[in-house]
Amino acid sequence: MKNNLNTYSGESLEGNFYAIGLNYKKADAEIRGHFSIDNNAKEKILLQAKADGIPSLTVISTCNRTELYGFAQHPYKIIKLLCEHTNGTVEEFEKVAYIYKNHDAVSHLFNVGTGLDSQILGDFEIISQLRNGFREAKKHEIINPFMERLANAVIQASKRIKNETGISSGATSVSFAAVQYIMARVANVSEKNLLLFGTGKIGRNTCENLIKHTKNERITLINRTKNKAEKIAGKFNLVVKDYADIQSEIAQTDVLIVATGAQQPTISKELLHIKKPLLILDLSIPKNVSKDVLENEMVTLVHLDDLSAVTDQTLEQRAAQLPLAKKIIAEVEKEFNQWADNRKFAPTIKALKNKLVEIKAGEIDYQRRKIDGFNEEQAEIISDRIIQKITTHFANHLKGEEGSAESIELIRRVFQLETA
């Protein structure tokens, strides 16, 4: 686990900034499923964090990763929150997880939010997840200025990369990779019966890609809430069947795509009464297709982790754009880090300036009474310029010094400053 000792000293009262989590790189679909967080669990985590005195926290959970970003004196406090509200254990987490601290945590969030850490390079669906996560944290009043500014910086970097590079060019995502897989392995796909079960975000995207690339007009939609499927079906003139008909529909289909996003399997061997080969693609985390379907020898089961190996010219073109994307991230991240690092001494400089202004006022009042014809206006101008030069000198010193906590404390003691 990565844990850098660099700190944002200005955040010492709130703790350090941590990013803790797991993703597709070390955690397989089953493990990721144990730590998957639905909306209900997400709200419980935020409420518990607030009750536990965690000053700022946001939660991200997608099919490829689960991550918590927040402030704590020790990362275990955040890890404990995650494990208490999911089916994962601390022991399980430690085997596949990562912990990033302060500057490293900031860098990680930039890579995640800009699609550079996505399972399929340049998949920008993650940015909407991040935006929603920070929005939820703000709604629950558990986000501090540091994390709010960081969220805006990551969103800014993501927008710039989309607009200034070609890293998001071409249609490549989990849903498109699924369609690529089908087209590569199913002969005469335009004439096959395709059944899409689940019409959430991944289901909708998959549906659009199926229509666009397979030229198939025999696509059937099923969703537990039928009216959601009907909205999509109406847009593309597709057939919608009742959830109660799923068993008979599976029996007629050649390819079943499952994108239900449930916490438990929605497809099991009991639903399979088939007399011809069936390809099943499970695009859900946790897995929504039970392993027992493989007891039927006519079934081929593919999970979204298997789709990450799908590469094409689009991905090669995207990889060529990486240097430019990383340059943009470096620019925005540097600007954010300067702002964050400056926060630690800003209260001290402000208090120093107030102290000098107080000394100036007393001295001018004394000289006014002591000197006949004292030019108060000129004295004000000269004093203000001296105060500005002194505070600028101190600010530049603190900006340029590594680990300046000692310098800040010395200034506070020498000038007897009181800061918030």
PyMOL commands that set and color helices and strands:
alter all, ss='L'
color gray80, all
select helices_A, chain A and resi 9-11+29-34+39-51+76-84+90-96+103-113+125-139+145-164+174-185+189-191+201-214+226-236+243-252+269-271+291-295+304-307+313-319+322-343+346-370+376-400+405-414
alter helices_A, ss='H'
color red, helices_A
select strands_A, chain A and resi 16-23+57-61+65-72+98-101+194-197+219-222+239-240+255-258+278-282+299-303
alter strands_A, ss='S'
color yellow, strands_A
deselect
rebuild
show_as cartoon
